[in-house]
Amino acid sequence: MTEHKATWSISLDTTCPKCGECVDLLDDPDFWDGRSFEAGENMTDRSRDVEVDCPKCGHELEVDLEY
């Protein structure tokens, strides 16, 4: 086994229509609460029109999750 490791990282990025900031929705500690989709899920009923809050300004918006 090699001594060098590679670490996966994931983000869920969008631009908030209110504050204009590019945000990672996964920065919201409550993002996964009550969610039933899997990381990377897209083009499913569960990954469309997902209600989220902008972690920067709190604006509520709906997003479609894409991979």
C-alpha positions in Angstrom: 0.0 0.0 0.0 1.3 3.5 -0.9 2.0 6.1 1.8 0.2 8.8 -0.3 -3.5 9.2 0.0 -6.1 11.1 -1.9 -9.2 12.5 -0.2 -12.6 12.9 -1.9 -14.4 16.1 -1.3 -17.9 17.2 -2.4 -19.7 20.5 -2.6 -23.1 21.5 -3.8 -22.7 25.0 -5.3 -25.2 27.5 -6.5 -25.5 31.3 -6.8 -28.1 32.9 -4.5 -30.5 35.0 -6.4 -30.9 37.5 -3.5 -27.3 38.2 -2.4 -25.5 37.1 -5.6 -23.0 35.0 -3.7 -21.7 31.7 -4.9 -22.4 29.3 -2.0 -21.8 25.7 -1.1 -25.2 24.5 0.2 -23.4 21.8 2.2 -22.0 24.6 4.4 -25.5 24.7 6.1 -25.3 22.2 9.0 -29.0 21.4 8.6 -28.9 20.7 4.9 -29.2 16.9 5.3 -32.0 17.0 7.9 -35.0 15.3 6.5 -33.4 14.7 3.1 -33.9 11.4 1.4 -31.6 11.7 -1.6 -28.0 10.5 -1.9 -24.9 12.6 -2.6 -24.6 12.9 -6.3 -28.3 12.1 -7.0 -29.7 14.1 -9.9 -32.6 14.0 -12.4 -34.9 12.3 -9.9 -38.2 13.5 -8.3 -36.3 13.9 -5.0 -33.5 16.0 -6.5 -35.8 18.5 -8.2 -37.3 21.6 -6.6 -35.3 21.1 -3.4 -36.1 23.8 -0.9 -32.9 25.3 0.6 -31.7 28.3 2.5 -28.7 30.4 1.4 -26.0 29.8 4.0 -24.8 33.4 3.5 -28.0 35.5 3.7 -30.8 32.9 4.7 -32.8 33.5 1.5 -35.1 30.6 0.8 -34.9 29.2 -2.7 -35.6 26.0 -4.7 -32.9 24.3 -6.6 -32.5 21.2 -8.9 -29.5 19.1 -7.8 -27.2 18.2 -10.7 -24.1 16.1 -10.7 
